């Protein structure tokens, strides 16, 4: 959070507002007081001068109405005596002027020379002309100070006989006002200083809790809910602090709950086997867990911000709006030519209470094994149905023929019965093989093991097939002379070897050979059976151990095979802790290998 500027802080603003309000109030009060005081002082000064002029006016009028025809000097002397008694600090000068503008007397001793001269003052002329007093404030020529000039006409019997001219020293009034203003200014400065100090303390009581709450808000934004705001009082700010602390506690509880749920969700998303992808309202990926990243072969955060339709490779078929309204799941095929990979995508809309779509959740579930099992199930049912339908159809045909009277023909009836018996035995073998595979799948069997000399054991089985073979096929033995003792279930290993040799005899032509090889090392015994038959195409070699799988289905059925022999052999070898596999060159022959744990003391070496 940025630091608040000094002049932008609430503390300074409160102090400034407080000081400005006090300053404005004091200025208004000072101006009002100064104006009123000045007007009062001036009024008092003028009233004082006016009252004194009334006495002068009466004396001057009485003196000027007397007859002084014999000697005007006596009039001037008498007027001078009258004026000299009115001298004071307030009145600077008083003049008496007759109707002919001649100055009869003056109270200023330094200006006695003007007596008898004509007055040129415009105020005197104006008073005589208007017959009314003239009052004004002027600047004295001698002192450059303000004086109050009054020119009052003297009337007798309705006739103006002269003018009393007064200069009053009003500058003293303004000097008093200046002194008072200085006192007011000093008082204002002291009051402002006290106001600023008080304003700082008052603002501090307001801004300190706010500053504490601001610091707490910053700490809360960083995830720290341990701090509490100090409550300074029970006023509105104190109640706000209490509410803020309560909010902090509630946020801490909610944050703890949210953090716990987030960790749970993160753990679930990380450890779940299904892939989860979340988008925003525009279809851009905002969350993806590890399984989904592995599925899409992406690095951390590589897919963030990309379109969900593009990532799932469905942009050619669906838009994001289509996925929002998708009710059913869709299958996504990420299979390569050598590795099947099928996922099912389920879509769930993230929606607010108002109905506004805020995003989409996509859950990806690996259904590769399910699809594989389902495909194998369908193939198994199809194969079993086909394998049972063929002998049953044959048996029904021959039995219907016998029921129609063929049993009476001594040449045909035995043949029909022999075919029916052969097909019945074939179905019995098929059902037996299926039951055996079922028991092995459910592990409902036990190995009856014993230590045997595998060289003699293997040689006896080869001899049995060599004595009963119906083809001109040469048997080649590459067996060690020394005995090799292993722990095996002889019945099950006999069945394995029988299945392998039977297949080799079936597909080996007359004049060919079957080579039997046995070798061992300290850990395993290796058995190899190689024929010179038609071979297996390279793309089918790994599938010959699947149930009901045949390279040449028509030829295999004609030879009586069920397609389960090698599947059973693989299960039996795995049960012994060994492995079985095949190699083949198409048109030249095939080799079947299987290993068994070497549990005996004797042994040799094999490549």
DOSE-756094 format. One record per residue (C-alpha): y, z, x; residue in one letter; residue number from 1. Coordinates in steps of 0.05 Angstrom, whole numbers, plus 5000, padded with zeros to 4 digits. Each point is the difference from the previous one (the first is absolute). Example, Ala and Ser with C-alpha at 12.3 -4.5 7.8 and 13.67 -1.06 7.14 Angstrom:
<atoms>
v | w | u | residu | num
4910 | 5156 | 5246 | A | 1
5069 | 4987 | 5027 | S | 2
</atoms>
This chain:
<atoms>
v | w | u | residu | num
5000 | 5000 | 5000 | X | 1
5069 | 4981 | 5026 | X | 2
5049 | 5056 | 5019 | X | 3
5057 | 5007 | 4950 | X | 4
5069 | 4985 | 5030 | X | 5
5048 | 5057 | 5008 | X | 6
5051 | 4974 | 4950 | X | 7
4944 | 4981 | 4951 | X | 8
4967 | 5068 | 4998 | X | 9
5006 | 5041 | 4937 | X | 10
5024 | 5059 | 5041 | X | 11
5062 | 4963 | 5024 | X | 12
5012 | 4968 | 4932 | X | 13
4999 | 5068 | 4966 | X | 14
5049 | 5029 | 5051 | X | 15
5046 | 4940 | 4995 | X | 16
4999 | 5000 | 4924 | X | 17
5013 | 5075 | 4999 | X | 18
5057 | 4995 | 5050 | X | 19
5030 | 4939 | 4966 | X | 20
4999 | 5035 | 4932 | X | 21
5034 | 5062 | 5029 | X | 22
5050 | 4956 | 5038 | X | 23
5018 | 4960 | 4938 | X | 24
5006 | 5063 | 4958 | X | 25
5045 | 5032 | 5053 | X | 26
5042 | 4937 | 5007 | X | 27
5010 | 4996 | 4925 | X | 28
5018 | 5073 | 4996 | X | 29
5045 | 4995 | 5062 | X | 30
5037 | 4940 | 4974 | X | 31
5009 | 5031 | 4932 | X | 32
5023 | 5066 | 5031 | X | 33
5047 | 4966 | 5050 | X | 34
5031 | 4956 | 4947 | X | 35
5010 | 5057 | 4952 | X | 36
5026 | 5046 | 5054 | X | 37
5048 | 4947 | 5025 | X | 38
5026 | 4986 | 4930 | X | 39
5007 | 5074 | 4988 | X | 40
5038 | 5013 | 5064 | X | 41
5046 | 4941 | 4988 | X | 42
5012 | 5021 | 4928 | X | 43
5016 | 5071 | 5023 | X | 44
5046 | 4974 | 5054 | X | 45
5037 | 4954 | 4953 | X | 46
5005 | 5054 | 4946 | X | 47
5028 | 5048 | 5052 | X | 48
5052 | 4949 | 5023 | X | 49
5017 | 4980 | 4928 | X | 50
5011 | 5072 | 4978 | X | 51
5048 | 5011 | 5057 | X | 52
5035 | 4935 | 4984 | X | 53
5016 | 5026 | 4931 | X | 54
5042 | 5056 | 5029 | X | 55
5034 | 4951 | 5047 | X | 56
5012 | 4952 | 4943 | X | 57
5034 | 5054 | 4958 | X | 58
5044 | 5025 | 5057 | X | 59
5019 | 4930 | 5024 | X | 60
5017 | 4977 | 4929 | X | 61
5043 | 5061 | 4987 | X | 62
5036 | 4992 | 5066 | X | 63
5011 | 4925 | 4991 | X | 64
5028 | 5008 | 4929 | X | 65
5056 | 5046 | 5025 | X | 66
5067 | 4969 | 5016 | X | 67
5011 | 4991 | 5075 | X | 68
5056 | 4951 | 4996 | X | 69
5044 | 5040 | 5048 | X | 70
4948 | 5002 | 5056 | X | 71
4932 | 4964 | 5003 | X | 72
4984 | 5040 | 5062 | X | 73
4990 | 5062 | 4958 | X | 74
4946 | 4963 | 4959 | X | 75
4963 | 4979 | 5062 | X | 76
5005 | 5070 | 5028 | X | 77
4974 | 5031 | 4936 | X | 78
4942 | 4949 | 4996 | X | 79
4983 | 5015 | 5072 | X | 80
4996 | 5074 | 4984 | X | 81
4954 | 4986 | 4942 | X | 82
4954 | 4956 | 5041 | X | 83
4998 | 5046 | 5060 | X | 84
4970 | 5054 | 4957 | X | 85
4941 | 4954 | 4982 | X | 86
4977 | 4984 | 5071 | X | 87
4926 | 5014 | 5012 | X | 88
4939 | 4973 | 5037 | X | 89
4980 | 4958 | 4940 | X | 90
5066 | 4965 | 4989 | X | 91
5021 | 4959 | 5059 | X | 92
5068 | 4977 | 4973 | X | 93
5041 | 5002 | 4935 | X | 94
5058 | 4953 | 4988 | X | 95
5051 | 4997 | 4944 | X | 96
5027 | 4931 | 4985 | X | 97
5055 | 4985 | 4950 | X | 98
5003 | 4944 | 4950 | X | 99
5033 | 4955 | 5052 | X | 100
4940 | 5008 | 5049 | X | 101
5042 | 5043 | 5046 | X | 102
4963 | 5057 | 5033 | X | 103
5034 | 5065 | 4981 | X | 104
4955 | 5049 | 5037 | X | 105
4934 | 5007 | 5039 | X | 106
4957 | 5060 | 5018 | X | 107
4982 | 4972 | 5068 | X | 108
5049 | 5028 | 5051 | X | 109
4983 | 4945 | 5049 | X | 110
5021 | 4947 | 4950 | X | 111
5069 | 5026 | 4979 | X | 112
5031 | 4938 | 5027 | X | 113
4975 | 4959 | 4941 | X | 114
5041 | 5041 | 4951 | X | 115
5054 | 4956 | 4969 | X | 116
4961 | 4937 | 5017 | X | 117
4971 | 4953 | 4949 | X | 118
4925 | 5008 | 4986 | X | 119
4959 | 4938 | 5008 | X | 120
4933 | 5029 | 4977 | X | 121
4967 | 4957 | 4948 | X | 122
4969 | 5060 | 4966 | X | 123
5070 | 5027 | 4984 | X | 124
5023 | 4934 | 4972 | X | 125
4937 | 4995 | 4958 | X | 126
5009 | 5071 | 4972 | X | 127
5072 | 4984 | 4980 | X | 128
4981 | 4935 | 4969 | X | 129
4940 | 5025 | 4961 | X | 130
5030 | 5069 | 4986 | X | 131
4931 | 5029 | 5015 | X | 132
4971 | 5036 | 5061 | X | 133
4968 | 4958 | 5055 | X | 134
4942 | 5031 | 5038 | X | 135
4960 | 4970 | 5057 | X | 136
4965 | 5017 | 5065 | X | 137
5031 | 4967 | 5061 | X | 138
4998 | 5004 | 5076 | X | 139
5058 | 5036 | 5032 | X | 140
5036 | 4956 | 5051 | X | 141
5013 | 5058 | 5047 | X | 142
4933 | 5036 | 5000 | X | 143
4952 | 4945 | 4977 | X | 144
4971 | 5050 | 4951 | X | 145
4990 | 4995 | 4926 | X | 146
5054 | 5027 | 4955 | X | 147
5007 | 5005 | 4926 | X | 148
5066 | 4967 | 4978 | X | 149
5031 | 5019 | 4934 | X | 150
5065 | 4969 | 4973 | X | 151
5020 | 5038 | 4937 | X | 152
5063 | 4978 | 4961 | X | 153
5051 | 5054 | 4981 | X | 154
5026 | 4989 | 4929 | X | 155
5057 | 5032 | 4963 | X | 156
5017 | 4983 | 4929 | X | 157
4953 | 4940 | 5003 | X | 158
5034 | 4973 | 5061 | X | 159
4970 | 4996 | 5070 | X | 160
5047 | 5037 | 5047 | X | 161
4955 | 5000 | 5061 | X | 162
4930 | 5002 | 5031 | X | 163
4963 | 5056 | 5035 | X | 164
4958 | 4969 | 5056 | X | 165
4943 | 5043 | 5029 | X | 166
4953 | 4988 | 5058 | X | 167
4942 | 5049 | 4995 | X | 168
4951 | 5012 | 5058 | X | 169
4935 | 4978 | 4964 | X | 170
4965 | 4987 | 5067 | X | 171
4980 | 5073 | 5000 | X | 172
4958 | 4987 | 4938 | X | 173
4962 | 4944 | 5035 | X | 174
4992 | 5043 | 5062 | X | 175
4968 | 5053 | 4957 | X | 176
4954 | 4948 | 4970 | X | 177
4980 | 4975 | 5069 | X | 178
4983 | 5071 | 5020 | X | 179
4960 | 5010 | 4937 | X | 180
4964 | 4933 | 5012 | X | 181
4981 | 5022 | 5070 | X | 182
4973 | 5064 | 4972 | X | 183
4961 | 4960 | 4948 | X | 184
4974 | 4952 | 5054 | X | 185
4976 | 5058 | 5043 | X | 186
4968 | 5033 | 4941 | X | 187
4967 | 4934 | 4981 | X | 188
4972 | 4991 | 5071 | X | 189
4973 | 5071 | 5001 | X | 190
4971 | 4990 | 4930 | X | 191
4967 | 4935 | 5021 | X | 192
4971 | 5032 | 5062 | X | 193
4970 | 5056 | 4958 | X | 194
4978 | 4947 | 4949 | X | 195
4964 | 4960 | 5054 | X | 196
4964 | 5061 | 5026 | X | 197
4980 | 5021 | 4930 | X | 198
4982 | 4929 | 4983 | X | 199
4953 | 4995 | 5059 | X | 200
4965 | 5064 | 4978 | X | 201
4998 | 4978 | 4928 | X | 202
4975 | 4930 | 5018 | X | 203
4948 | 5032 | 5046 | X | 204
4972 | 5040 | 4942 | X | 205
4991 | 4935 | 4962 | X | 206
4978 | 4953 | 5055 | X | 207
4954 | 5047 | 5039 | X | 208
4947 | 5002 | 4945 | X | 209
5008 | 4925 | 4990 | X | 210
4991 | 4989 | 5076 | X | 211
4938 | 5044 | 4998 | X | 212
4972 | 4958 | 4942 | X | 213
5017 | 4936 | 5038 | X | 214
4963 | 5024 | 5062 | X | 215
4942 | 5021 | 4956 | X | 216
5000 | 4932 | 4966 | X | 217
4997 | 4966 | 5069 | X | 218
4942 | 5046 | 5020 | X | 219
4964 | 4985 | 4935 | X | 220
5008 | 4925 | 5012 | X | 221
4964 | 5012 | 5067 | X | 222
4944 | 5038 | 4964 | X | 223
5022 | 5071 | 5017 | X | 224
4998 | 5043 | 4938 | X | 225
4998 | 5068 | 5035 | X | 226
5075 | 5011 | 5002 | X | 227
5037 | 5033 | 4943 | X | 228
5074 | 4998 | 4981 | X | 229
5036 | 5066 | 5005 | X | 230
5029 | 5024 | 4934 | X | 231
5071 | 5027 | 5010 | X | 232
5016 | 5022 | 4930 | X | 233
4984 | 4995 | 4926 | X | 234
5052 | 4948 | 4983 | X | 235
4986 | 4927 | 4985 | X | 236
4988 | 4983 | 5073 | X | 237
4953 | 5060 | 5007 | X | 238
4961 | 4977 | 4939 | X | 239
4998 | 4930 | 5030 | X | 240
4971 | 5029 | 5064 | X | 241
4947 | 5038 | 4960 | X | 242
4983 | 4936 | 4963 | X | 243
4998 | 4962 | 5066 | X | 244
4951 | 5051 | 5030 | X | 245
4957 | 4995 | 4937 | X | 246
5002 | 4924 | 5007 | X | 247
4978 | 5008 | 5073 | X | 248
4940 | 5042 | 4980 | X | 249
4980 | 4950 | 4946 | X | 250
5008 | 4942 | 5048 | X | 251
4959 | 5037 | 5052 | X | 252
4944 | 5010 | 4949 | X | 253
5004 | 4928 | 4977 | X | 254
5003 | 4975 | 5072 | X | 255
4939 | 5042 | 5019 | X | 256
4962 | 4974 | 4940 | X | 257
5022 | 4929 | 5014 | X | 258
4983 | 5006 | 5073 | X | 259
4931 | 5028 | 4983 | X | 260
4988 | 4944 | 4951 | X | 261
5025 | 4950 | 5051 | X | 262
4952 | 5026 | 5052 | X | 263
4943 | 4999 | 4950 | X | 264
5018 | 4929 | 4980 | X | 265
5006 | 4979 | 5073 | X | 266
4933 | 5031 | 5015 | X | 267
4968 | 4967 | 4940 | X | 268
5031 | 4933 | 5016 | X | 269
4979 | 5006 | 5073 | X | 270
4928 | 5022 | 4988 | X | 271
4982 | 4961 | 4938 | X | 272
4957 | 4939 | 5010 | X | 273
5038 | 4959 | 4949 | X | 274
5063 | 4964 | 5021 | X | 275
5065 | 5019 | 4966 | X | 276
5064 | 4959 | 4999 | X | 277
5065 | 5019 | 4966 | X | 278
5059 | 4953 | 4986 | X | 279
5071 | 5006 | 4976 | X | 280
5026 | 4969 | 4937 | X | 281
5008 | 4933 | 5036 | X | 282
4928 | 4997 | 5024 | X | 283
5015 | 5018 | 5072 | X | 284
4950 | 5046 | 5034 | X | 285
5027 | 5071 | 5013 | X | 286
4935 | 5037 | 5014 | X | 287
4932 | 4980 | 5027 | X | 288
4943 | 5044 | 5024 | X | 289
4952 | 4990 | 5058 | X | 290
4941 | 4969 | 4963 | X | 291
5047 | 4948 | 4970 | X | 292
5029 | 4984 | 5068 | X | 293
4930 | 4992 | 5029 | X | 294
4980 | 4955 | 4943 | X | 295
5061 | 4956 | 5010 | X | 296
4993 | 5003 | 5077 | X | 297
5071 | 5025 | 5010 | X | 298
5034 | 5048 | 5047 | X | 299
5040 | 5061 | 4979 | X | 300
5060 | 4982 | 4955 | X | 301
4988 | 4926 | 5013 | X | 302
4994 | 4985 | 4925 | X | 303
5057 | 5045 | 4978 | X | 304
5052 | 4961 | 4960 | X | 305
4955 | 4940 | 4988 | X | 306
4983 | 4973 | 4932 | X | 307
4935 | 5028 | 4970 | X | 308
4979 | 4932 | 4972 | X | 309
5007 | 4970 | 5070 | X | 310
4962 | 5056 | 5034 | X | 311
4942 | 4996 | 4950 | X | 312
5001 | 4924 | 5004 | X | 313
5006 | 4992 | 4925 | X | 314
5070 | 4970 | 4998 | X | 315
4970 | 4932 | 4981 | X | 316
4969 | 5030 | 4936 | X | 317
5043 | 5060 | 4981 | X | 318
5072 | 5022 | 5003 | X | 319
5022 | 5073 | 5007 | X | 320
5016 | 5001 | 4925 | X | 321
4928 | 4977 | 4986 | X | 322
4973 | 5057 | 5042 | X | 323
5043 | 5050 | 4962 | X | 324
4970 | 4979 | 4934 | X | 325
4930 | 4993 | 5030 | X | 326
4950 | 5039 | 4958 | X | 327
4936 | 4981 | 5036 | X | 328
4982 | 5006 | 5073 | X | 329
4993 | 4939 | 5043 | X | 330
4954 | 4986 | 5059 | X | 331
5029 | 4982 | 5067 | X | 332
4954 | 4961 | 5047 | X | 333
5017 | 5013 | 5073 | X | 334
4932 | 4976 | 5024 | X | 335
4992 | 4960 | 5064 | X | 336
4944 | 4951 | 5013 | X | 337
4957 | 5053 | 5033 | X | 338
5023 | 5063 | 4965 | X | 339
5007 | 5011 | 4925 | X | 340
5060 | 5042 | 4980 | X | 341
5017 | 5008 | 4926 | X | 342
5049 | 5050 | 4971 | X | 343
5019 | 5017 | 4928 | X | 344
5074 | 5011 | 4986 | X | 345
5022 | 5045 | 4943 | X | 346
5074 | 5002 | 4980 | X | 347
5040 | 5058 | 4972 | X | 348
5074 | 4997 | 4983 | X | 349
5049 | 5053 | 5025 | X | 350
5043 | 5011 | 4938 | X | 351
5058 | 5047 | 4985 | X | 352
5006 | 5039 | 4935 | X | 353
5049 | 4949 | 4975 | X | 354
4948 | 4945 | 5009 | X | 355
5034 | 4969 | 5060 | X | 356
4949 | 4972 | 5049 | X | 357
5012 | 5032 | 5068 | X | 358
4942 | 4968 | 5039 | X | 359
4926 | 4986 | 5003 | X | 360
4939 | 5037 | 5028 | X | 361
4942 | 4957 | 5024 | X | 362
4933 | 5033 | 5014 | X | 363
4952 | 4959 | 5041 | X | 364
4926 | 5018 | 4996 | X | 365
4947 | 4969 | 5046 | X | 366
4947 | 4969 | 4955 | X | 367
4966 | 4960 | 5054 | X | 368
4936 | 5041 | 4997 | X | 369
5002 | 5001 | 4925 | X | 370
5007 | 4925 | 4997 | X | 371
4946 | 4993 | 5051 | X | 372
4954 | 5047 | 4962 | X | 373
5016 | 4965 | 4935 | X | 374
4986 | 4933 | 5031 | X | 375
4935 | 5026 | 5030 | X | 376
4981 | 5031 | 4933 | X | 377
5012 | 4934 | 4964 | X | 378
4962 | 4963 | 5053 | X | 379
4944 | 5052 | 4998 | X | 380
4993 | 4996 | 4925 | X | 381
5001 | 4924 | 5004 | X | 382
4948 | 4999 | 5055 | X | 383
4954 | 5050 | 4965 | X | 384
5007 | 4963 | 4934 | X | 385
4984 | 4935 | 5035 | X | 386
4942 | 5029 | 5039 | X | 387
4969 | 5030 | 4937 | X | 388
5016 | 4941 | 4954 | X | 389
4963 | 4949 | 5044 | X | 390
4931 | 5035 | 5000 | X | 391
5008 | 5023 | 4928 | X | 392
5015 | 4929 | 4978 | X | 393
4940 | 4975 | 5038 | X | 394
4955 | 5053 | 4972 | X | 395
5024 | 4988 | 4929 | X | 396
4987 | 4925 | 5007 | X | 397
4930 | 5010 | 5026 | X | 398
4984 | 5055 | 4950 | X | 399
5024 | 4957 | 4943 | X | 400
4956 | 4944 | 5025 | X | 401
4940 | 5047 | 5003 | X | 402
5017 | 5025 | 4930 | X | 403
5001 | 4928 | 4975 | X | 404
4928 | 4991 | 5023 | X | 405
5002 | 4986 | 5074 | X | 406
4957 | 5062 | 5012 | X | 407
4941 | 4959 | 4973 | X | 408
5006 | 4950 | 5057 | X | 409
4959 | 5026 | 5057 | X | 410
5038 | 4959 | 5051 | X | 411
5071 | 5016 | 4977 | X | 412
4994 | 5072 | 4976 | X | 413
4983 | 5031 | 5069 | X | 414
5059 | 4964 | 5031 | X | 415
5048 | 5023 | 4947 | X | 416
4975 | 5071 | 5006 | X | 417
5006 | 4998 | 5076 | X | 418
5073 | 4976 | 4995 | X | 419
5015 | 5056 | 4949 | X | 420
4969 | 5052 | 5047 | X | 421
5040 | 4973 | 5059 | X | 422
5066 | 5003 | 4963 | X | 423
4983 | 5070 | 4975 | X | 424
4987 | 5023 | 5071 | X | 425
5066 | 4968 | 5021 | X | 426
5037 | 5040 | 4947 | X | 427
4963 | 5063 | 5020 | X | 428
5022 | 4988 | 5073 | X | 429
5072 | 4988 | 4977 | X | 430
5001 | 5064 | 4958 | X | 431
4968 | 5039 | 5056 | X | 432
5051 | 4975 | 5050 | X | 433
5057 | 5017 | 4952 | X | 434
4973 | 5070 | 4990 | X | 435
4992 | 5010 | 5074 | X | 436
5072 | 4978 | 5013 | X | 437
5023 | 5045 | 4944 | X | 438
4965 | 5060 | 5032 | X | 439
5028 | 4983 | 5068 | X | 440
5071 | 4994 | 4971 | X | 441
4994 | 5068 | 4968 | X | 442
4965 | 5029 | 5062 | X | 443
4941 | 5021 | 4957 | X | 444
4949 | 4990 | 5055 | X | 445
4974 | 5035 | 5062 | X | 446
4976 | 4971 | 5066 | X | 447
4929 | 5021 | 5018 | X | 448
5009 | 4991 | 5075 | X | 449
4950 | 5006 | 5056 | X | 450
4998 | 4982 | 5074 | X | 451
4962 | 4934 | 5010 | X | 452
4990 | 4951 | 5057 | X | 453
5046 | 4945 | 4974 | X | 454
4968 | 4947 | 5045 | X | 455
4932 | 5008 | 4968 | X | 456
5032 | 5009 | 4931 | X | 457
5040 | 4936 | 5006 | X | 458
4940 | 4962 | 5030 | X | 459
4955 | 5019 | 4941 | X | 460
5049 | 4973 | 4949 | X | 461
5007 | 4935 | 5039 | X | 462
4924 | 4993 | 5002 | X | 463
4996 | 5009 | 4925 | X | 464
5049 | 4943 | 4987 | X | 465
4968 | 4957 | 5054 | X | 466
4931 | 5006 | 4967 | X | 467
5026 | 4985 | 4929 | X | 468
5051 | 4945 | 5016 | X | 469
4993 | 4934 | 4963 | X | 470
5044 | 4959 | 5047 | X | 471
4989 | 4973 | 5069 | X | 472
5052 | 5046 | 5030 | X | 473
4991 | 5029 | 5070 | X | 474
5012 | 5075 | 5010 | X | 475
5030 | 5018 | 5068 | X | 476
4999 | 5073 | 5021 | X | 477
5047 | 5030 | 5052 | X | 478
4978 | 5072 | 4996 | X | 479
5000 | 5052 | 5056 | X | 480
4934 | 5025 | 5027 | X | 481
5021 | 5073 | 5001 | X | 482
5000 | 5038 | 4935 | X | 483
5068 | 5016 | 4966 | X | 484
4999 | 5061 | 4955 | X | 485
5051 | 5005 | 4944 | X | 486
5006 | 5044 | 4939 | X | 487
4998 | 4955 | 4937 | X | 488
4975 | 4997 | 4929 | X | 489
4944 | 4950 | 5011 | X | 490
4997 | 4977 | 4928 | X | 491
5073 | 4982 | 4996 | X | 492
5004 | 4968 | 5069 | X | 493
4937 | 4960 | 4982 | X | 494
5036 | 4975 | 4938 | X | 495
5060 | 4980 | 5043 | X | 496
4958 | 4962 | 5050 | X | 497
4960 | 4968 | 4943 | X | 498
5064 | 4974 | 4968 | X | 499
5025 | 4972 | 5065 | X | 500
4935 | 4965 | 5020 | X | 501
4990 | 4975 | 4928 | X | 502
5068 | 4966 | 5001 | X | 503
4986 | 4971 | 5069 | X | 504
4934 | 4971 | 4976 | X | 505
5032 | 4972 | 4936 | X | 506
5054 | 4961 | 5036 | X | 507
4962 | 4980 | 5063 | X | 508
4970 | 4930 | 4997 | X | 509
4930 | 4982 | 5023 | X | 510
4998 | 4993 | 5076 | X | 511
5055 | 5051 | 5009 | X | 512
4995 | 5069 | 5030 | X | 513
5021 | 5072 | 4987 | X | 514
5018 | 5042 | 5060 | X | 515
4993 | 5076 | 4998 | X | 516
5037 | 5040 | 5053 | X | 517
5004 | 5075 | 5012 | X | 518
5044 | 5036 | 5050 | X | 519
5031 | 5069 | 5009 | X | 520
5049 | 5042 | 5039 | X | 521
5014 | 5074 | 5003 | X | 522
5032 | 5001 | 4931 | X | 523
4973 | 4944 | 4956 | X | 524
4941 | 4956 | 4988 | X | 525
5016 | 4927 | 4984 | X | 526
4955 | 4955 | 4959 | X | 527
5012 | 4924 | 4997 | X | 528
4965 | 4949 | 4955 | X | 529
5020 | 4928 | 5013 | X | 530
4977 | 4939 | 4959 | X | 531
5010 | 4925 | 5006 | X | 532
5018 | 4989 | 4927 | X | 533
5058 | 4965 | 4968 | X | 534
5050 | 5052 | 5022 | X | 535
5060 | 5029 | 4963 | X | 536
5071 | 4973 | 4998 | X | 537
5048 | 5043 | 5041 | X | 538
5042 | 5020 | 4940 | X | 539
4938 | 5028 | 4964 | X | 540
4967 | 5039 | 5057 | X | 541
5034 | 5066 | 4983 | X | 542
4981 | 4994 | 4926 | X | 543
4925 | 4993 | 5005 | X | 544
4993 | 5076 | 4995 | X | 545
5037 | 5001 | 4933 | X | 546
4959 | 5010 | 4937 | X | 547
4974 | 4936 | 4967 | X | 548
5035 | 4957 | 5052 | X | 549
4963 | 4936 | 5019 | X | 550
5024 | 4945 | 5044 | X | 551
4957 | 4949 | 4963 | X | 552
4989 | 5030 | 4931 | X | 553
4955 | 4946 | 4972 | X | 554
4953 | 5000 | 5060 | X | 555
4998 | 5076 | 5003 | X | 556
4979 | 5006 | 4927 | X | 557
4947 | 4948 | 5009 | X | 558
4972 | 5042 | 5056 | X | 559
4999 | 5062 | 4956 | X | 560
5056 | 5040 | 5032 | X | 561
5042 | 5050 | 4961 | X | 562
5059 | 5002 | 5048 | X | 563
4993 | 5075 | 5009 | X | 564
4955 | 5004 | 5061 | X | 565
5053 | 5000 | 5054 | X | 566
5045 | 5045 | 4958 | X | 567
4944 | 5051 | 4996 | X | 568
4987 | 4992 | 5075 | X | 569
5073 | 5016 | 5016 | X | 570
4998 | 5063 | 4958 | X | 571
4936 | 5023 | 5034 | X | 572
5025 | 4987 | 5071 | X | 573
5065 | 5036 | 4984 | X | 574
4960 | 5059 | 4974 | X | 575
4965 | 5004 | 5068 | X | 576
5067 | 5000 | 5036 | X | 577
4994 | 4928 | 5025 | X | 578
5035 | 4934 | 4989 | X | 579
4977 | 4931 | 4978 | X | 580
5034 | 4933 | 5009 | X | 581
4985 | 4926 | 5007 | X | 582
5020 | 4940 | 5042 | X | 583
4986 | 4928 | 4983 | X | 584
5011 | 4928 | 5021 | X | 585
4998 | 4954 | 4940 | X | 586
4942 | 4951 | 5005 | X | 587
4967 | 5036 | 5059 | X | 588
4981 | 5069 | 4974 | X | 589
5021 | 5072 | 4991 | X | 590
4990 | 5067 | 5034 | X | 591
4996 | 5068 | 4965 | X | 592
5015 | 5062 | 5042 | X | 593
4994 | 5073 | 4983 | X | 594
5005 | 5064 | 5040 | X | 595
4968 | 5068 | 4994 | X | 596
5018 | 5065 | 5036 | X | 597
4956 | 5008 | 5062 | X | 598
4971 | 5070 | 4993 | X | 599
4942 | 4992 | 5050 | X | 600
4993 | 5013 | 5074 | X | 601
4978 | 4931 | 5021 | X | 602
5049 | 4941 | 5002 | X | 603
5022 | 4937 | 5032 | X | 604
5064 | 4958 | 5003 | X | 605
5024 | 4944 | 4953 | X | 606
5059 | 4954 | 5002 | X | 607
</atoms>
